[in-house]
Amino acid sequence: PGKLLVDGYTGYHHVCDVDGRDRAGCNAHMRRYFFKTLASAPAHARHALEGVLDIYAVEREAVDAGICGTDAHRRLRQQKSKPILDDFRTWLGAEQPNHPPESPMAKAIDCAIDPWDALTQFLDDPALPPDNNESERRLSISCTQRLSNALSLANANR
């Protein structure tokens, strides 16, 4: 059945959890919520963003070592990314009651805590990236090309 790496969009519920398919979360989407809090809670936002950056530094280390997708990559994630995420989860829990429920920081924290199991699935699966940025880039290119073609046809028909 496999895994589907997606953001929190509820429309994916129809294809996740079907026939044993797991939903893996996108850490880049989670990161964006904290980025949006830079103006209202800069110190907290920077702390969260630095934690996410540390995860990507481990991924860069795997790329540089040429071990992506291997068991060595999984072990590296377990050794380095898991403690980072464990500390981050502890921080999230400690910070959650300190922010008004409707504040941007509270929403960012909820967007990290609620799908925590999905966001951390990549730790055990070296074939699974921590985000779906690559697929979104490819989709964006496809959409841009389609729009460009439509505009070209529209201009040609003038």
C-alpha atoms as one frame of an Amber mdcrd trajectory, in Angstrom:
protein
   0.000   0.000   0.000   2.779   2.483   0.782   2.743   6.073   1.966   1.411
   9.294   0.576   3.524  12.356   1.440   1.163  15.319   1.627   0.369  18.469
   3.551  -2.610  18.855   5.872  -5.220  19.378   3.141  -8.312  17.402   4.151
  -9.022  16.365   0.566  -6.250  13.785   0.905  -8.296  11.882   3.510 -10.031
  10.025   0.667  -6.784   8.481  -0.562  -4.958   8.082   2.740  -5.747   5.316
   5.193  -7.119   3.279   2.291  -5.916  -0.303   2.029  -3.321   0.388   4.712
  -1.824   3.451   2.985  -0.175   5.746   5.514  -0.181   9.504   5.395   3.272
  11.037   5.747   3.431  14.726   6.604   5.288  17.514   4.871   7.740  19.286
   7.159   8.083  22.187   4.723   4.384  22.984   5.113   4.716  22.784   8.885
   7.723  25.111   8.674   5.691  27.706   6.736   3.313  28.117   9.658   6.231
  29.078  11.899   7.619  31.391   9.227   4.309  33.273   9.311   4.828  33.941
  13.047   8.110  35.816  12.640   6.370  39.197  12.999   4.235  38.289  16.020
   6.575  35.979  17.962  10.063  36.373  16.481  12.099  34.571  19.157   9.787
  31.567  19.219   9.537  31.497  15.439  13.311  31.551  15.042  13.689  28.723
  17.548  11.220  26.569  15.592  12.738  27.461  12.210  16.239  26.652  13.434
  15.035  23.217  14.542  13.579  22.533  11.112  16.774  23.819   9.508  18.760
  21.315  11.591  16.690  18.475  10.094  17.515  19.658   6.595  21.195  19.888
   7.527  21.079  16.158   8.307  19.457  15.544   4.908  22.243  17.568   3.249
  24.765  15.422   5.095  23.120  12.313   3.595  23.260  13.828   0.107  26.922
  14.775   0.517  27.748  11.274   1.774  25.868   9.677  -1.130  23.688   7.567
   1.169  20.198   8.855   0.344  17.574   6.144   0.405  19.839   3.580   2.052
  19.847   1.979   5.467  22.817   4.209   6.312  20.513   7.188   5.644  17.900
   5.737   8.008  20.553   5.251  10.684  21.794   8.828  10.210  18.252  10.107
  10.651  17.812   8.007  13.777  21.129   9.198  15.187  20.807  12.902  14.350
  17.305  13.913  13.233  15.345  11.946  15.819  16.951  13.715  18.830  16.357
  17.074  17.125  12.704  16.209  16.618  12.332  14.796  20.121  13.634  18.084
  21.551  11.400  20.055  19.178   8.309  18.057  20.255   9.133  18.701  23.912
   9.512  22.416  23.182   6.197  22.475  21.301   4.409  20.905  24.253   5.974
  23.336  26.689   5.152  26.347  24.502   1.594  25.400  23.578  -0.079  26.707
  26.768   1.890  29.975  26.604   0.137  31.287  23.478  -3.490  32.391  23.056
  -5.384  29.696  21.099  -6.125  31.958  18.115  -2.626  33.420  17.872  -0.444
  32.609  14.855   2.075  30.847  17.117  -0.600  28.632  18.686  -1.826  27.706
  15.207   1.729  26.907  14.101   2.288  24.762  17.173  -0.981  22.915  16.562
   0.008  22.341  12.931   3.153  20.639  14.190   1.703  18.679  17.112  -1.530
  17.413  15.541   0.116  15.539  12.621   3.274  14.658  14.584   3.257  10.952
  13.672   2.874  11.824   9.984   5.605  14.490  10.138   8.111  12.064  11.646
   7.479   9.044   9.404  10.526   9.915   7.315  12.763   8.963  10.262  12.109
   5.253   9.692  11.897   5.233   5.892  15.009   6.365   4.017  13.067   6.417
   0.740  10.696   9.029   2.166  11.848  12.657   2.044  10.946  14.994   4.923
   8.754  17.073   2.589   6.921  16.966  -0.726   8.700  19.978  -2.202   9.991
  18.037  -5.208   6.533  16.869  -6.257   5.120  20.359  -5.733   7.931  21.839
  -7.863   7.132  19.406 -10.655   3.427  20.119 -10.387   4.113  23.848 -10.465
   6.185  23.461 -13.640   3.398  21.468 -15.258   0.778  24.051 -14.274   2.958
  26.913 -15.479   3.481  25.188 -18.824  -0.249  24.545 -19.171  -1.040  28.190
 -18.409   1.622  29.359 -20.844   0.172  27.136 -23.576  -3.347  28.409 -22.884
  -2.174  32.027 -23.055  -0.315  31.339 -26.292  -3.448  29.832 -27.836  -5.547
  32.739 -26.621  -3.099  35.243 -28.144  -2.950  33.272 -31.396  -6.758  33.382
 -31.700  -6.930  37.187 -31.408
